[in-house]
Amino acid sequence: MAIQEQHAPPLSDARTDSAKRRQIMQGAGDVFLAQGFDAASMGAIARQAGVSKGTLYVYFKSKEELFESIVEEQCAQQAEGIFTLDREQDIEATLTRMADAFVRFICRPGAVSAMRTVIAIADRMPELGARFYQTGPARGIASLTAYLEEQVAAGVLRSHDCEVAAAQFIDSCLSMTYKPMLFNAAGAPDDDRIARVIAMAVGTYLAAYRKV
């Protein structure tokens, strides 16, 4: 049953405003996940979020803007928690931790459907696809690149194209975990598969570039 909603909160109340915005984004995420972007309506989103359509439009001007906000928030969460790398830890342990956190994040329930939605609308909304890539995958690659370049400077790794290597390392962690899910060829990977795929990705990278 829908929650009754009377008025939007004063915009000066930052705490209430943030909570309401998050409430709307959570409801919208549920609707997008269940119905897909095209079928989802602002009316359905308002009902799921427990707000009036008037309140919904106070926070988001369109369905496109709302979807973009959800995508950007998810990408920011990914970058903040996963690609903040420990400079004091051993490189093998650091890469293993990062890869494990990333695989589990991207293989979490609902994440694959969200990715399919982004891909499906990227042709007609190229700015959304580009924004997703820049705030998500590109940001992760850049963070890992900076870390690898520091390891080269410290003499831990041999000189190499760290940007390409970073992208290749990330892809190698996803090839047998996330990508089968993306195409509905398999379900979520279990702990053993995640550990084996990551161990091979880390071992292959270090065998190629670590100084002996």
C-alpha positions as CSV (number, residue, x, y, z in Angstrom):
1,M,0.0,0.0,0.0
2,A,1.4,3.4,-0.9
3,I,2.5,5.7,1.8
4,Q,0.6,9.0,1.9
5,E,2.5,12.1,1.1
6,Q,1.4,15.7,1.7
7,H,4.1,18.2,1.0
8,A,7.8,18.3,0.0
9,P,10.1,19.2,2.9
10,P,11.6,22.7,3.0
11,L,14.7,22.8,0.8
12,S,16.6,24.6,3.7
13,D,16.3,21.4,5.8
14,A,19.3,19.6,4.2
15,R,19.0,16.5,6.3
16,T,15.3,16.0,5.5
17,D,16.0,16.9,1.9
18,S,18.7,14.3,1.6
19,A,16.5,11.6,3.2
20,K,13.6,12.3,0.8
21,R,15.9,12.3,-2.2
22,R,17.3,8.9,-1.1
23,Q,13.8,7.6,-0.5
24,I,12.8,8.6,-4.1
25,M,16.0,7.1,-5.5
26,Q,15.4,3.8,-3.7
27,G,11.9,3.6,-4.9
28,A,13.0,4.4,-8.5
29,G,15.7,1.8,-8.4
30,D,13.1,-0.8,-7.4
31,V,10.9,0.2,-10.3
32,F,13.7,0.4,-12.9
33,L,14.9,-3.1,-11.7
34,A,11.4,-4.6,-12.0
35,Q,10.2,-2.9,-15.2
36,G,13.2,-1.6,-17.0
37,F,13.8,2.0,-18.0
38,D,11.3,2.3,-20.8
39,A,8.3,0.7,-19.0
40,A,8.9,2.6,-15.8
41,S,6.7,5.7,-15.3
42,M,7.1,8.6,-12.9
43,G,3.7,7.7,-11.5
44,A,4.9,4.2,-10.7
45,I,8.1,5.6,-9.2
46,A,6.2,8.0,-7.0
47,R,3.9,5.3,-5.7
48,Q,6.8,2.9,-5.0
49,A,8.8,5.7,-3.2
50,G,5.7,6.8,-1.2
51,V,5.6,10.3,-2.5
52,S,3.3,12.4,-4.6
53,K,4.2,13.2,-8.2
54,G,4.5,16.8,-7.2
55,T,7.2,15.9,-4.7
56,L,8.9,13.7,-7.1
57,Y,9.3,16.5,-9.6
58,V,10.6,18.9,-6.9
59,Y,13.7,16.6,-6.7
60,F,14.0,15.3,-10.3
61,K,12.8,17.0,-13.5
62,S,12.5,13.8,-15.5
63,K,12.9,10.1,-15.5
64,E,16.2,10.4,-17.3
65,E,17.6,12.7,-14.6
66,L,16.5,10.3,-11.9
67,F,18.1,7.3,-13.6
68,E,21.3,9.3,-14.2
69,S,21.4,10.2,-10.5
70,I,21.0,6.5,-9.5
71,V,23.8,5.5,-11.9
72,E,26.1,8.2,-10.6
73,E,25.5,7.3,-7.0
74,Q,26.3,3.6,-7.6
75,C,29.5,4.5,-9.4
76,A,30.6,6.8,-6.7
77,Q,30.0,4.1,-4.1
78,Q,32.1,1.7,-6.1
79,A,35.0,4.1,-6.6
80,E,35.0,5.3,-3.0
81,G,35.0,2.0,-1.3
82,I,36.7,-0.4,-3.7
83,F,39.4,1.6,-5.5
84,T,40.8,3.3,-2.5
85,L,44.0,1.3,-2.3
86,D,46.2,0.7,0.7
87,R,49.7,2.0,-0.1
88,E,51.2,0.4,2.9
89,Q,50.0,-3.2,2.2
90,D,51.8,-5.7,0.0
91,I,50.9,-5.4,-3.6
92,E,49.6,-8.9,-3.9
93,A,47.3,-8.5,-0.9
94,T,46.2,-5.1,-2.2
95,L,45.2,-6.3,-5.6
96,T,43.5,-9.4,-4.2
97,R,41.4,-7.3,-1.8
98,M,40.5,-4.8,-4.4
99,A,39.5,-7.4,-7.0
100,D,37.5,-9.4,-4.5
101,A,35.6,-6.3,-3.4
102,F,34.9,-5.2,-7.0
103,V,33.7,-8.6,-8.2
104,R,31.4,-9.0,-5.2
105,F,30.1,-5.5,-5.7
106,I,29.4,-5.8,-9.4
107,C,27.9,-9.3,-9.0
108,R,25.5,-8.3,-6.2
109,P,21.8,-8.8,-6.7
110,G,20.3,-6.2,-9.1
111,A,23.6,-4.9,-10.4
112,V,23.5,-6.9,-13.7
113,S,20.0,-5.8,-14.5
114,A,21.1,-2.2,-13.9
115,M,24.0,-2.6,-16.3
116,R,21.8,-4.1,-19.0
117,T,19.5,-1.1,-18.6
118,V,22.4,1.3,-19.1
119,I,23.6,-0.6,-22.2
120,A,20.1,-0.8,-23.6
121,I,19.5,3.0,-23.5
122,A,23.1,4.1,-24.3
123,D,22.4,4.4,-28.1
124,R,19.6,6.9,-27.7
125,M,21.1,8.6,-24.6
126,P,24.8,8.6,-25.3
127,E,25.5,11.2,-22.7
128,L,24.2,8.8,-20.0
129,G,26.4,6.0,-21.3
130,A,29.4,8.3,-21.4
131,R,28.7,9.6,-17.9
132,F,28.4,6.1,-16.6
133,Y,31.7,5.1,-18.1
134,Q,33.5,8.2,-16.8
135,T,32.1,8.0,-13.3
136,G,32.4,4.2,-13.0
137,P,34.8,2.1,-15.2
138,A,37.1,4.9,-16.2
139,R,37.4,6.2,-12.6
140,G,38.3,2.7,-11.4
141,I,40.9,2.3,-14.1
142,A,42.4,5.7,-13.2
143,S,42.6,4.9,-9.5
144,L,44.3,1.5,-10.2
145,T,46.6,3.1,-12.8
146,A,47.8,5.7,-10.2
147,Y,48.5,2.9,-7.7
148,L,50.5,0.8,-10.2
149,E,52.5,3.9,-11.3
150,E,53.4,4.4,-7.7
151,Q,54.6,0.8,-7.4
152,V,56.7,1.3,-10.6
153,A,58.3,4.4,-9.0
154,A,58.9,2.5,-5.8
155,G,60.8,-0.2,-7.7
156,V,58.2,-2.9,-6.9
157,L,57.1,-3.2,-10.6
158,R,58.9,-3.0,-13.9
159,S,58.0,0.0,-16.1
160,H,55.0,-0.8,-18.3
161,D,51.8,0.9,-19.6
162,C,50.0,1.0,-16.3
163,E,46.7,2.3,-17.7
164,V,46.4,-0.6,-20.2
165,A,47.5,-3.1,-17.5
166,A,45.0,-1.7,-15.1
167,A,42.1,-2.1,-17.5
168,Q,43.3,-5.6,-18.5
169,F,43.6,-6.7,-14.8
170,I,40.0,-5.5,-14.1
171,D,38.7,-7.3,-17.1
172,S,40.5,-10.5,-16.2
173,C,38.7,-10.5,-12.9
174,L,35.3,-10.2,-14.6
175,S,35.8,-12.6,-17.5
176,M,34.6,-15.7,-15.7
177,T,32.6,-14.1,-12.9
178,Y,30.5,-11.2,-14.0
179,K,30.3,-11.5,-17.8
180,P,28.6,-14.9,-17.8
181,M,26.0,-13.3,-15.5
182,L,25.6,-10.3,-17.9
183,F,24.6,-12.6,-20.7
184,N,22.4,-14.9,-18.5
185,A,24.9,-17.8,-19.1
186,A,25.4,-18.4,-15.4
187,G,24.3,-17.3,-12.0
188,A,26.3,-15.4,-9.4
189,P,29.8,-16.9,-8.9
190,D,30.4,-18.7,-5.6
191,D,33.3,-17.9,-3.3
192,D,35.5,-20.6,-4.8
193,R,35.2,-19.3,-8.3
194,I,35.8,-15.7,-7.2
195,A,38.9,-16.8,-5.3
196,R,40.3,-18.9,-8.2
197,V,39.7,-16.2,-10.9
198,I,41.2,-13.5,-8.8
199,A,44.2,-15.5,-7.8
200,M,44.9,-16.2,-11.5
201,A,44.5,-12.6,-12.4
202,V,46.8,-11.4,-9.7
203,G,49.3,-14.1,-10.3
204,T,49.4,-13.4,-14.1
205,Y,49.8,-9.6,-13.6
206,L,52.6,-10.0,-11.0
207,A,54.4,-12.6,-13.1
208,A,54.5,-10.2,-16.0
209,Y,55.4,-7.0,-14.2
210,R,56.8,-7.5,-10.7
211,K,60.6,-7.1,-10.4
212,V,62.4,-10.2,-9.2
